[in-house]
Amino acid sequence: MERKVRLIPYQVDAVVETVAEVPKGIELIQAPKLWEKSKGKDITVAILDTGCDVDHPDLQGRIIGGRNFTEDDNGNSDIFKDYNGHGTHVAGTIAAVENGVGVVGVAPEANLLILKVLDHRGSGQYEWIINGINYAVEQKVDIISMSLGGPEDVPELHQAIQNAIAKHILVVCAAGNEGDGRDTTDELGYPGCYNEVISVGSVDLNRRSSDFTNSNKEVDLVAPGEEILSTYLGGKYAKLSGTSMATPHISGALALIKEISNKSFERNLTEPELYAQLIKRTVPLGNSPKLEGNGLLYLTAVDHLKEVFSEKLTTQVLSS
């Protein structure tokens, strides 16, 4: 299988040596307000990407293992070093540790399994992606995060994803960056267009739909994807833009949601049940569903609804 898949084109907006903040995208989805209930502890997210800078100080203690499926480093499966930067950035958005310096991720206590399926150029064979998915399933991860895509609908890739879903693993994919800002045209990229995956579109930090985000009927929801600050190569930090940056916000959020939901229901929820828990934590932005799906991830939406209904009930009791 010689067909290629690549990183969805993204933009590097800035690279900096030091920072000390909770990234604005993390704040926008309300992640810090859930940290008293969950930080993603014992939830494992498999990142299928360009590898990771395992020595980055903000990722220490979060990486539980990895594997290289590419030809980098002579195909040594034990070396999953990132020579591109994309995978390291995604990892930080999901689970950078809360240590008072640098950045912090959506789920700062989640475990990361680094599966390098794209080489230093950001390119890979579909076989590498498929093998990575199958390996993640074997390792019994909770979530698979893929900020990659291509124009081809490859049946073997689709089947691997379906197998993961059947094992109640959540599969989160970038919608793609070929958008033209209009919902009247459809831009299709795979695996983001498969109905079984959670397809993530992008908005900017002012909640406006990103001009580049793909529009199609399979988009499930949106998250911040412009000028996203996260970890980068050499212990540095960078601001990147793309649906690739929106996707890990959702992957990290699902780690929080799964930990909270499993405790609340006192059992492990199925993939459809966890999807429902995710979607009820969205708010509509007024765009076409082809652009925003169910809306923007807003993790405290459920709490706000509880407050509204509680206030209404109190008013009704007092007035009766």
C-alpha positions, 0 to 999 in steps of 0.5 A: 500500500504505497498511497500517502497520507500527510499532515493536514497543512497548518501554520506556524505563527510563532516560536518562543523560548519561555512562557508561563500561562494557561493557553487561551484555547484551554481557557475558552473551552472551560477546561480549568473549571473541571480540574477539581473534578478531573484532570484525566488521571488514568485515561490514556490517549494515543497520539498518531502523529509525527512523534514527540519531544519526550524530553520536553519539560512540560511533558515529563511524566505524561508519556507512558510509551510509544512506537515508531511505524515510519522509516525514520531512524532506520525504522527503529520501532523504539525511537519515536522522536519528533523531527517535525514539531507537529506531534509535540504541539498536539501532545502539549495541548492534550496533557502538558503538566500543571507545573507552574511554568510553560503551558498546561494541557486540557487534561494535565494528568492524562497518559500519552501513548506516542505512536509515530505514523508520520515521518520528519516530513509529515508524510506517511503511508496508510499502512503506518496509520492502520498499524498505529490504530491497531497497536493502540487497540491492542494497548487498550487505550481510551482515546485515539487522536489523529490530526492528519488526513488525506483525500482518499477513502481507504477501506482498510483505514476505515475498517481499522477505525471501525474496529477501534470503535467496536472496542469502545475507543473514542477516535478523534480526527481533524476535519481538515484545512481545505475550507473556503469559509463557506458552508455551500461547498463541501471539503472532504478529508479522511479519516475525518469524514468517516461517520464513526469518528469525532470530526473536529472543526476550528474556530478562532479565539473569538469564537469565529469560524476559521476560514480554513476549516472544512465544511461537510455534514460529518463535522461533529463540533468545533474547538479553538484552532488558531494561534494555539500555544503549546509545546514544541521542539527543543523544549520550546513553545509555539503558536500553531493554527489549523484543525490539527490544533483544534483536535487535541482540545477535544481529545483532552476534553474526552479524557476529563469527561470519561473520568468524570462520567465513569465515576458518576455512572459507576461503570465504564461508559460505551463509546456512544454514551461518551459521545453523548456526554461530549455533545451535551457540553457544546454550545451553538455559535449560529453557524451552519452545522456543516461548519460547526456541527453541534457547536463549540466545546464548552465543558461547563455547559451542563453546569450552567443548565443545572443553574438555570433550571435550579433558579427556575424551580426556586422561582416557581416554588416561591411564587406558588 
